[in-house]
Amino acid sequence: MLVAHLLFATNAESIPEEPEEERRINYIGGAPAIFTENIPEIIQYVALGHLHRKQVVDSRPCPMVYSGSPIAYSFSEENQEKYVVIVDAKPGKKVNSKDVMLKSGKKLLRSRFEDIEEAVEWLLENPDVFVELTIVSDQYLAAVDRKRLLEAHAGIVTIIPESRGQGIGGLTETNAIDLTKGMEELFLDYFKHKKGQEPGERIMNLFKEVISEEEAS
């Protein structure tokens, strides 16, 4: 038996798939890829670690298998099925192996909504998962809406605000600042430039309070 934490491939063009957020294994310690043709006939089974998705690299001269991670580690592994591989091996005989799907870990789900009500409804329907939630809106996500989402689900990892139209009416890198505009207009331009969205009513009220205090002092 050979147990290794290395990059195995059938050839230079068949590097196994890795999650988008994972550091490439052939950079760990500077170890190059190992090609399956170099495995001696005496080896009955090669059990491999590092890659998170279960995959069989080759079956000759023996099974060479990444069993994968027991749980999902990033949202690039959304809905990915996880396994352990049980191997029955006897000296001098072909091994028998069995894939056992793991069902107890929580899934990672990504979802995208343009309506807060629909997002809350979906969250309530999927309570036993971890969630990356994208909310599409013309305005920056209001604190009251963020609170509703967080109260609807205990497994929200992150909420990503997304603008329907990036840079609408905002500044670009090459735009000059129009100093003939008032403070409120300049703030609106800056916010849309930085966030790609209109500020909500709460943010504008807060900005006006700050300006009023400055003028009063």
C-alpha positions in Angstrom: 0.0 0.0 0.0 1.1 3.5 -0.7 -0.3 6.5 1.2 0.7 9.9 0.1 -0.1 13.6 0.1 1.2 14.3 -3.4 0.0 15.3 -6.8 -0.6 12.2 -9.0 -1.5 12.3 -12.7 -1.5 10.0 -15.7 0.5 12.6 -17.6 1.4 16.2 -17.7 -1.9 17.2 -19.4 -4.1 15.4 -16.9 -3.6 17.3 -13.6 -6.4 16.5 -11.3 -9.1 19.1 -10.5 -8.6 21.2 -7.5 -11.1 23.6 -5.8 -10.8 27.3 -6.9 -9.6 28.4 -3.4 -7.0 25.7 -2.9 -3.3 26.1 -3.2 -1.9 23.9 -5.9 -0.3 20.8 -4.3 2.7 20.7 -6.6 3.9 23.9 -4.9 3.9 22.3 -1.4 7.5 21.7 -0.6 8.4 22.0 -4.3 7.2 18.4 -4.9 6.6 17.8 -8.7 3.7 15.7 -10.0 4.1 11.9 -9.9 3.0 10.0 -13.0 1.0 6.8 -12.6 3.3 4.9 -14.9 6.1 5.2 -12.4 4.2 3.2 -9.7 5.7 -0.4 -9.4 3.5 -3.4 -10.0 4.0 -4.6 -6.4 1.8 -1.7 -5.1 -1.8 -2.9 -4.6 -3.5 0.5 -3.8 -2.5 4.1 -3.7 -4.5 6.2 -1.1 -4.0 9.9 -1.8 -4.8 13.1 0.1 -5.1 16.8 -0.5 -7.7 17.2 -3.3 -11.1 17.7 -1.8 -13.2 16.0 -4.5 -13.2 12.2 -4.6 -11.6 11.1 -7.9 -9.8 8.1 -9.3 -6.5 9.1 -10.9 -5.9 5.7 -12.6 -6.6 2.0 -12.2 -3.4 0.6 -13.5 -1.2 -0.9 -12.3 -3.5 -0.5 -9.3 -6.3 1.9 -8.0 -4.9 5.4 -7.3 -7.6 7.3 -5.5 -8.2 10.6 -3.9 -10.9 9.9 -1.3 -11.5 13.6 -0.9 -12.2 15.7 2.2 -14.9 14.5 4.6 -16.6 17.9 4.6 -16.8 20.9 2.3 -14.1 23.5 3.1 -15.1 26.3 0.7 -18.1 27.4 -1.4 -16.3 26.2 -4.5 -17.4 22.7 -3.2 -21.0 23.7 -3.2 -23.3 20.6 -3.2 -20.2 18.3 -3.6 -20.8 14.7 -2.4 -18.3 13.5 0.1 -17.0 10.0 0.7 -14.7 7.7 2.6 -13.3 4.7 0.7 -13.1 1.4 2.6 -10.4 -0.9 1.2 -10.2 -4.6 1.8 -6.6 -5.8 0.9 -4.9 -9.1 1.2 -1.2 -9.8 0.3 -0.7 -10.8 -3.3 -4.4 -10.3 -4.3 -6.4 -7.6 -6.0 -7.9 -5.2 -3.5 -11.6 -4.6 -3.1 -12.8 -1.1 -2.3 -16.2 0.4 -1.5 -17.2 4.1 -1.6 -19.3 5.2 1.4 -21.1 8.5 1.0 -21.0 10.8 4.0 -24.4 12.3 4.9 -24.0 14.0 8.3 -22.0 17.1 7.4 -23.8 20.3 6.5 -23.8 21.3 2.8 -22.5 24.6 1.5 -25.1 26.4 -0.7 -24.8 29.6 -2.7 -28.0 31.5 -3.7 -28.8 34.8 -5.3 -31.9 36.9 -4.9 -33.3 40.2 -6.1 -36.1 40.3 -3.5 -35.6 40.1 0.3 -38.9 38.3 0.9 -37.9 35.5 -1.5 -34.5 35.3 0.2 -36.0 35.0 3.6 -38.5 32.3 2.4 -35.6 30.3 0.8 -33.5 30.6 4.0 -36.4 29.3 6.1 -36.8 26.4 3.7 -33.1 25.4 4.0 -32.2 25.6 7.7 -29.6 22.9 8.0 -26.9 24.3 5.6 -24.2 27.0 5.4 -25.1 29.8 3.1 -23.3 32.3 0.9 -26.1 34.8 0.0 -26.0 37.4 -2.8 -28.6 40.2 -2.7 -29.0 42.2 -5.9 -30.4 45.7 -5.5 -30.2 49.3 -6.8 -29.5 50.4 -3.2 -27.0 49.3 -0.6 -28.4 46.6 1.7 -30.2 48.3 4.5 -29.5 47.3 8.1 -33.1 46.3 8.7 -32.9 43.9 5.7 -29.6 42.5 6.8 -31.1 41.9 10.2 -34.1 40.0 8.8 -31.8 37.7 6.8 -29.6 36.9 9.7 -32.5 36.3 12.0 -34.1 33.9 9.4 -31.0 31.6 9.3 -28.2 30.7 11.7 -25.9 29.4 9.0 -25.3 32.5 6.9 -21.5 32.7 6.4 -21.6 35.9 4.3 -24.0 38.3 2.6 -22.8 39.8 -0.6 -24.5 43.0 -1.9 -24.5 43.2 -5.7 -25.5 46.2 -7.8 -27.8 45.9 -10.7 -25.8 48.4 -12.7 -22.2 49.0 -11.6 -21.1 52.6 -11.8 -24.6 54.1 -12.5 -24.1 57.8 -12.4 -21.0 57.4 -10.4 -17.4 58.3 -10.8 -14.9 56.5 -12.9 -11.2 56.3 -12.2 -10.6 59.1 -14.8 -13.5 61.4 -13.8 -12.6 64.7 -12.2 -14.5 65.7 -9.1 -17.1 68.4 -9.8 -16.5 70.9 -7.0 -19.6 72.9 -8.1 -21.8 70.2 -6.6 -23.0 70.3 -3.0 -21.8 68.0 -0.2 -24.8 65.7 -0.5 -24.4 65.2 -4.3 -20.6 64.6 -3.9 -21.3 62.0 -1.2 -23.8 60.3 -3.5 -21.3 60.2 -6.4 -18.6 58.8 -4.0 -20.8 56.1 -2.6 -22.0 54.9 -6.0 -18.4 54.9 -7.2 -17.2 52.8 -4.2 -20.2 50.5 -3.8 -21.8 50.5 -7.3 -25.1 51.3 -5.6 -27.3 54.1 -4.3 -27.0 54.6 -0.5 -30.1 53.7 1.4 -32.2 56.2 3.4 -30.6 55.3 6.7 -27.1 56.0 5.3 -28.2 59.3 3.8 -29.9 60.4 7.1 -26.7 59.5 9.0 -24.6 61.6 6.5 -26.9 64.5 6.9 -26.6 64.3 10.7 -22.8 64.4 10.4 -22.9 67.4 8.1 -25.4 69.2 10.5 -23.1 68.6 13.4 -20.1 70.0 11.5 -22.0 73.1 10.4 -23.2 73.7 14.0 -19.7 73.5 15.3 
